[in-house]
Amino acid sequence: KKNKLTPTEDILNSILPPREWTDQGQLWVQYVSSAPSTKKDVLLLQKNLDTKLQQKQARETGLCPIREELYSQAFDEVIRQVTVNCAERGLLLLRVREELRMEMATFQT
């Protein structure tokens, strides 16, 4: 019997699709968490972002693919956290993110 997804989980899976991989012939699927975040989670996300920026030696100014990727991952997590609390707000953030990505792509070509 398949578990029915909640509307929030359905939206989360459309925004941040499940990761699939095979290990030793076994198919694994990892879904994003639908658990609400706490203030502690947000502070930890910020700390982890700062740590990874230093560890990977991301440039502080100009175009930096490393910095861009780390901020993109952090923004995905912020979108997830917001979506859990208010799906409509999360979808709006997704729309803003996609618009910014299109604008950045225009400037990078």
URTARA-V980066 format. One record per helix or strand of 2 or more residues. SS is the DSSP state (helix for helix, strand for strand). FROM is the first residue (numbers start at 1). TO is the last residue. If there is no record, write none. Layout:
ss = {SS & SS}
from = {FROM & FROM}
to = {TO & TO}
//
This chain:
ss = {helix & strand & strand & helix & helix & helix}
from = {7 & 19 & 26 & 39 & 65 & 87}
to = {15 & 23 & 30 & 55 & 85 & 108}
//
